[in-house]
C-alpha cells in the first residue's frame, strides 16, 4: 500500500492516539494534532520518526490552517484526515449555559467543517483522499447515559455532515465515512467506578467494553485502498448495543 500522510486531531490520548498508532502500523506518516502540545509531542516522540506533533485548537480555523501548513512543510500533502477531537461535560439539560453549548459544538462539529474545507480541495485535486469523522452511539440513540445534549447533538450532526461531504467529494476519489463507537476503554473510562462499568457491560451483548485498538483497526481499514468503494457510511463499533 502507498504510504501517505495522515492528520489526526485530538491525538494526545484515547481514540486519537490509538488511531494514530494503527495508521503508523499501516506504514503511513502521521501528524498528531492536539491543544495539549507537550503531551502530544511526547506521544509522537514515543511513536518514532514517522510521527510528527503539531499544536492545534480545532475551534479556531486559523490554528487549523497553521497546523496543516506546518505538517505539509514537514511531511508533505495530507491525504488522510481523521476528525477525532471532541469534548463534553456531564451537565443537566436545564443547567446548560449557551457558552458551554457553543464550545462543545465548536470543538466536536464545527472543527470537522474546518478540517474538510482546508484539506478537501487538495485531496480532490490529487484524486485521492480519506476522511474519517468520529461520531458516537450518543448521536444515534441519545439516552440518559450520554454526557450532555450538546454532545449528542454534535455527534448526530457529524453523521449528517458525513453524508453531505461524501456526496461532494466522491466524484474526485475522496471517501468520507464516520465511525460511531459505543463504550470504549480509554483513559477516561478507566477512571469510572467499577459498579458503573459493570452496569455498562451488562447492557452490551458481547459482554465487554471495546478496546481503543479496535477502533484504530477500523479507521485503518477505512483509510486503505481496500475500502475504496465505501463512502457516506457510519460504521458502528459498539458490541451490539445498537444493531441496524
C-alpha positions as CSV (number, residue, x, y, z in Angstrom):
1,X,0.0,0.0,0.0
2,X,1.2,3.5,-0.8
3,X,2.5,5.3,2.3
4,X,0.6,8.6,2.8
5,X,0.4,11.4,5.3
6,X,-2.5,11.4,7.8
7,X,-3.5,14.1,10.2
8,X,-5.4,13.0,13.4
9,X,-7.0,15.6,15.7
10,X,-7.2,15.1,19.4
11,X,-4.3,12.7,19.2
12,X,-2.7,13.2,22.6
13,X,-4.6,10.3,24.1
14,X,-7.6,8.0,23.8
15,X,-9.0,7.1,20.4
16,X,-6.9,9.7,18.6
17,X,-3.7,8.1,19.8
18,X,-5.0,4.6,19.1
19,X,-5.9,5.6,15.5
20,X,-2.5,7.2,15.1
21,X,-0.8,4.0,16.1
22,X,-2.9,2.0,13.7
23,X,-2.1,4.3,10.8
24,X,1.6,4.2,11.6
25,X,1.4,0.4,11.6
26,X,0.0,0.6,8.1
27,X,3.1,2.5,7.0
28,X,1.7,6.0,6.9
29,X,3.3,9.2,8.2
30,X,1.0,10.6,10.9
31,X,0.7,14.1,12.2
32,X,-0.7,14.0,15.7
33,X,-2.5,17.3,16.5
34,X,-3.8,18.4,19.8
35,X,-4.2,21.5,22.0
36,X,-2.0,19.8,24.7
37,X,1.2,20.2,22.7
38,X,3.6,18.9,25.3
39,X,1.6,15.7,25.7
40,X,1.2,15.1,22.0
41,X,4.8,15.9,21.4
42,X,5.8,13.2,23.9
43,X,3.5,10.7,22.3
44,X,4.9,11.4,18.9
45,X,8.4,11.0,20.2
46,X,7.5,7.6,21.5
47,X,5.9,6.6,18.2
48,X,9.0,7.2,16.1
49,X,10.3,9.1,13.2
50,X,7.2,8.9,11.0
51,X,5.2,10.7,13.7
52,X,5.0,14.5,13.9
53,X,3.3,16.5,16.6
54,X,1.6,19.9,15.9
55,X,-0.3,22.2,18.2
56,X,-3.9,22.6,17.1
57,X,-7.0,24.2,18.6
58,X,-9.7,22.8,16.3
59,X,-12.2,25.5,17.3
60,X,-10.0,28.1,15.5
61,X,-9.8,27.9,11.7
62,X,-6.5,29.9,11.7
63,X,-5.0,27.4,14.1
64,X,-6.1,24.6,11.9
65,X,-4.6,26.3,8.8
66,X,-1.3,26.9,10.6
67,X,-1.1,23.2,11.8
68,X,-1.8,22.0,8.2
69,X,0.8,24.3,6.8
70,X,3.4,23.1,9.2
71,X,2.5,19.5,8.6
72,X,2.7,19.8,4.9
73,X,6.1,21.6,5.1
74,X,7.5,18.8,7.2
75,X,6.0,15.7,5.7
76,X,4.1,16.5,2.5
77,X,0.4,16.8,1.4
78,X,-2.2,15.4,3.8
79,X,-4.3,12.7,2.1
80,X,-5.9,11.3,5.3
81,X,-7.9,13.3,7.8
82,X,-9.3,11.9,11.0
83,X,-11.5,14.4,12.8
84,X,-11.4,13.0,16.3
85,X,-11.1,15.9,18.7
86,X,-14.1,16.2,21.0
87,X,-15.2,17.3,24.4
88,X,-18.3,17.1,26.6
89,X,-19.4,17.9,30.1
90,X,-21.8,16.0,32.3
91,X,-24.5,18.6,33.0
92,X,-28.3,18.5,33.0
93,X,-30.1,20.0,30.0
94,X,-31.7,22.8,32.0
95,X,-28.4,23.8,33.7
96,X,-26.6,24.1,30.4
97,X,-25.3,27.6,29.5
98,X,-25.1,29.0,26.0
99,X,-21.3,29.3,26.2
100,X,-20.9,25.6,27.1
101,X,-23.2,24.6,24.2
102,X,-21.3,26.7,21.7
103,X,-17.9,25.4,22.9
104,X,-18.9,21.7,22.6
105,X,-20.4,22.3,19.2
106,X,-17.3,24.2,18.0
107,X,-14.9,21.5,19.2
108,X,-16.9,18.5,18.1
109,X,-18.7,19.6,14.9
110,X,-17.5,22.9,13.6
111,X,-14.0,21.6,13.6
112,X,-15.0,18.9,11.1
113,X,-16.1,21.6,8.7
114,X,-12.8,23.5,9.1
115,X,-10.7,20.4,8.6
116,X,-12.6,19.3,5.5
117,X,-12.6,22.8,4.0
118,X,-8.9,23.2,4.5
119,X,-7.8,19.8,3.3
120,X,-10.7,18.6,1.0
121,X,-9.8,20.7,-2.1
122,X,-6.2,19.4,-2.1
123,X,-7.4,15.8,-1.8
124,X,-9.8,16.3,-4.7
125,X,-7.2,17.9,-6.8
126,X,-4.9,14.9,-6.3
127,X,-7.7,12.5,-7.0
128,X,-7.4,10.5,-3.7
129,X,-8.3,11.1,-0.1
130,X,-9.8,9.6,3.0
131,X,-11.7,11.5,5.6
132,X,-13.0,9.8,8.8
133,X,-15.2,11.7,11.3
134,X,-15.6,10.3,14.8
135,X,-19.3,10.2,15.7
136,X,-20.7,8.3,18.6
137,X,-23.6,6.0,19.6
138,X,-24.6,9.1,21.5
139,X,-25.5,10.7,18.2
140,X,-27.6,7.7,17.2
141,X,-29.7,6.9,20.3
142,X,-29.2,9.6,22.9
143,X,-30.4,8.4,26.3
144,X,-29.6,9.1,30.0
145,X,-26.1,7.6,29.7
146,X,-25.0,10.4,27.3
147,X,-23.0,13.2,28.8
148,X,-24.9,16.2,27.6
149,X,-27.4,17.2,25.0
150,X,-24.7,19.2,23.3
151,X,-22.5,16.1,22.9
152,X,-25.4,14.0,21.4
153,X,-26.4,16.9,19.1
154,X,-22.8,17.4,17.8
155,X,-22.3,13.7,17.1
156,X,-25.6,13.4,15.3
157,X,-24.5,16.4,13.3
158,X,-21.3,14.7,12.3
159,X,-23.3,11.8,10.9
160,X,-25.4,14.1,8.7
161,X,-22.4,16.2,7.7
162,X,-20.5,13.0,6.7
163,X,-23.2,12.0,4.2
164,X,-23.3,15.5,2.7
165,X,-19.5,15.6,2.3
166,X,-19.4,12.1,0.9
167,X,-21.7,13.3,-2.0
168,X,-19.5,16.4,-2.5
169,X,-16.2,14.5,-2.6
170,X,-17.0,11.2,-4.2
171,X,-16.6,12.2,-7.9
172,X,-13.0,13.2,-7.0
173,X,-11.8,9.9,-5.5
174,X,-12.2,11.1,-1.9
175,X,-14.3,9.0,0.6
176,X,-15.9,10.3,3.7
177,X,-17.1,8.0,6.5
178,X,-18.0,8.2,10.1
179,X,-17.2,5.8,13.0
180,X,-19.7,5.6,15.8
181,X,-18.1,4.0,18.9
182,X,-20.0,2.8,21.9
183,X,-18.3,2.4,25.2
184,X,-14.5,2.1,24.6
185,X,-11.8,1.7,27.2
186,X,-9.7,4.9,27.2
187,X,-8.0,6.9,29.9
188,X,-11.4,8.5,30.9
189,X,-13.4,5.3,31.0
190,X,-10.7,3.6,33.1
191,X,-11.4,6.1,35.9
192,X,-15.1,5.2,36.1
193,X,-16.3,3.5,39.3
194,X,-16.4,-0.4,38.9
195,X,-20.1,-0.5,39.6
196,X,-20.8,1.8,36.7
197,X,-18.5,-0.2,34.4
198,X,-20.4,-3.4,35.4
199,X,-23.7,-1.7,34.6
200,X,-22.5,-0.7,31.2
201,X,-21.0,-4.1,30.4
202,X,-24.3,-5.7,31.4
203,X,-26.0,-3.8,28.5
204,X,-23.5,-4.9,25.9
205,X,-24.4,-8.1,24.0
206,X,-20.8,-9.0,23.5
207,X,-20.3,-8.7,27.3
208,X,-17.3,-6.4,27.4
209,X,-16.1,-2.8,26.7
210,X,-14.4,-2.1,23.4
211,X,-10.7,-1.6,23.0
212,X,-9.3,1.6,21.6
213,X,-7.1,-0.5,19.3
214,X,-10.3,-2.0,17.7
215,X,-11.4,1.5,16.7
216,X,-7.9,2.1,15.4
217,X,-8.1,-1.0,13.2
218,X,-11.4,0.1,11.8
219,X,-10.1,3.5,11.0
220,X,-7.0,2.0,9.3
221,X,-9.2,-0.2,7.1
222,X,-11.4,2.8,6.1
223,X,-8.3,4.7,5.0
224,X,-7.0,1.9,2.9
225,X,-7.5,1.1,-0.8
226,X,-9.5,-2.0,0.4
227,X,-12.2,0.4,1.4
228,X,-12.3,2.5,-1.8
229,X,-15.9,1.6,-2.5
230,X,-17.2,2.6,0.9
231,X,-18.3,6.2,1.4
232,X,-21.1,8.1,3.3
233,X,-21.4,5.4,5.9
234,X,-21.5,5.4,9.7
235,X,-19.6,2.4,10.9
236,X,-20.9,1.1,14.3
237,X,-18.5,-0.3,16.8
238,X,-20.4,-0.8,19.9
239,X,-20.5,-4.5,20.9
240,X,-24.1,-4.9,19.7
241,X,-25.7,-2.2,21.8
242,X,-27.2,-0.7,18.7
243,X,-27.9,-3.1,15.8
244,X,-29.1,-1.8,12.4
